[in-house]
Amino acid sequence: MITEQKLQDVDLWEAWIEYDQFHPTHFGTLYILGEILIDPRSTAPLITKSHDHDGQLILQVPARPVGRSRIKEVLYTETVESLGQYQSISIYAGGELITRLDEIEVLI
């Protein structure tokens, strides 16, 4: 019996900022953790900063592959100058918006 393989959308993303009291030049570090579908043969960077504008951070991950793929956990980090530097984070796979995070937890 042949069964059709069903692809699961991977939309598990979280973002948080860890306050760093020992560095007076910046507030802390932003961490973004998620899972993406990738081609097992791909050598492309897994997550890159596309740009930021007016408090919105835009990240790019590889386009979702057609055919065989695997799930890969990715982590993006960046130092933030102030607590309100980003109000939202948008993550794109190719040209497709896969998630938008409007809440960023702060750990002090």
Secondary structure, DSSP 8 states (H G I E B T S, - for coil): ------------EEEEEEE-TT-TT--EEEEEEEEEEE-TT--S-S-EEEEEETTEEEEEE----SSS-EEEEEEEEEEESSTTS-SEEEEEETTEEEEEE---EEE-
